[in-house]
Amino acid sequence: MNNIVEFNICAAKILNYLYLKFPLEATVEITDFPDYEQDEKSELFYATVEYMNNEGFIKYSFSQYGGYSNVVLTAQGLFVLNSRDEPATEAVTLGVKLGESLKENNEESINQVMHELLKRFISLKS
């Protein structure tokens, strides 16, 4: 599996976790995501959180050993996760689709939803 696919899966898990907790701030620890506790995957976990924070999808107060405190979706992150496919007659948000893809462990679907999320997020920033 390449880094982009791994990033998409890791980001999907973190975003789904925060989406389900919104608007509450959460502590995001690597132990909450056991697939990333191994040394070779832990670097991906931390890099994914930092990337999403730096790009404005999420924000956190501070990092600590093993995780991050007071993590929450930004307004833009929530807006994109709450968006629907066009036309907006579809009742299922991208956030719900992301959760369903994760439950089904459907790698192709996860990648498709993440692609759409990132595309919409970039268009918000332009």
Secondary structure, 3 states (H helix, E strand, C coil): CCHHHHHHHHHHHHHHHHHHHCCCCEEEEHHHCHHHCCHHHHHHHHHHHHHHHHCCCEECCEEECCEEEEEEECHHHHHHHCCECCCCCCCCEHHHHHHHHHHHCCHHHHHHHHHHHHHHHHHHHC
